[in-house]
Amino acid sequence: MGPLIEADSVYGAHGCVCVVSGLFEDTDHNYYTSKAYGPTDPMSQDLWVNIDQMDKEKVKIHGILSNTHRQAARVNLSFDFPFYGHLLREITVATGGFIYTGDVVHRMLTATQFIAPLMANFDPSVSRNSTVIYFDNGTALVVQWDHVHLQDSFHLGSFTFQATLHNDGRIVFAYKEIPIPISQISSVNHPVKVGLSDAFVVVHRIQQIPNVRRRTIYEYHRVDLLKSRIISSSAVEMLPLPTCLQFTSCSSCISSQINFNCSWCQRLGRCSSGFDRHRQDWVDNSCPDETKDNSCDILSTTQLSPSITKPFTTTTSKIRGATTGGTEVTPTSGPTEGKSTSNKNSSSLHTGLILGVLMLMLIMAAVVLVTLYIYHHPISTAGLFFIERRPRRWPAMKFRRGSGHPAYAEVEPIGQEKEGFIESEQC
């Protein structure tokens, strides 16, 4: 469990404000199962891809990444790669031993949306032998960080490891050379992570600044692998589990028997648990409230309900108005009945006052309990409702220039202009 992570920066030609936030870590493997193999296991050798034996024309040594520090470059895939159920055709390779998978490229790439065989403060520019290599054979992409050194601990030796992304969604981390235990790598100047992470983006309009929107990235799941198992000649294989996104019809969606509570949104024609990269579309189209019953018949007729209920409500109000009018013109009886009515009204007023005070106390207690629940369970439906609408009200760790946390710059593609990027101290 950790605090929200927020990094403020203004970027892009459209005046967008990018705020990176991370919800609390989730160490359970709902999306992937992992298998770790030690040095003596034959699978460790089988999972290591010997790039030297691959087709030389398909093996690419990235010249810029191999000679720079804290840089990232986009790489196009020749196949669809399923990541948390989403099909990716483009990833971003970073010098720091990880792959960024998000659509919105910002300076805090280490926060979330990553595939990290070994994220650390690697600097390929400190050695001529350090290279960043990738190889795409049409069904898998291999990214290898070869003989890379830690910038602040060059004397510890070089690291050689790779990540392989398969077209069936499998992810393999293989380690050839790990000179020291991962726990001994300093995280002062750069996070040290091994695992996966994904998030969804929510766009907020800023009323005080016209034509400016705030993009907030919420991490909804993370897989943290045990760092003690990452040693030389070891490997980790992660197998994807079924997600709601794979179902393309209402019947298959609501009858699915997987680890998620899948719901079908008729307006989007999409099956989802509500927590994926399309969450904003899911919320904007009122998919959580479209129906509470997992019935395709009800979903297909929900569009008719407003026109049916409206006249019924109007008729009911007219009837209630007529009844109230009849009560007002009813004559009262003699003085005795007047005293009795007065006493009854006084007693009713006293009882109503007591009930009102009790209701107020119950509401206040409920507000306190809900606030505590949301604070400690931010990934719940209620928590996300308030976070998405008032993200500035929640506790955050702000990373700004000079904070010691990494800021990655994207390598500009040759012959293409990059969007303007301006770092801001305050949003």
Secondary structure, DSSP 8 states (H G I E B T S, - for coil): ---EEEEEEEETTTTEEEEEEE-----S-SSEEEEEE-TTSHHHHHHS--GGGS-TTTEEE-TTGGG-SSEEEEEEEEEEEEETTEEEEEEEEETTTEEE--SS--S-TTSSSEEEEEES-B-GGG-TT-EEEEEE-SSEEEEEEEEE-BTT-GGG--EEEEEEEETTS-EEEEEEE--S-GGGS--SSS--EEEEEEEEEEEEE-TTSTT-EEEEEEEEEEEE--GGG--TTEEEEEEE---GGG--SHHHHHT--SSS--EEETTTTEEE-S-STTHHHHHHTTHHHH-SS--HHHHHHGGGHHHHHHHHHHHHHHHHHHHHHHHHT-----HHHHHHHHHHHHHHHHHHHHHHHHHHHHHHHHHHHHHHHHHH-TTSHHHHHHHHH-GGGS-EEE--TTSSS---EE---TT-----EE--S--
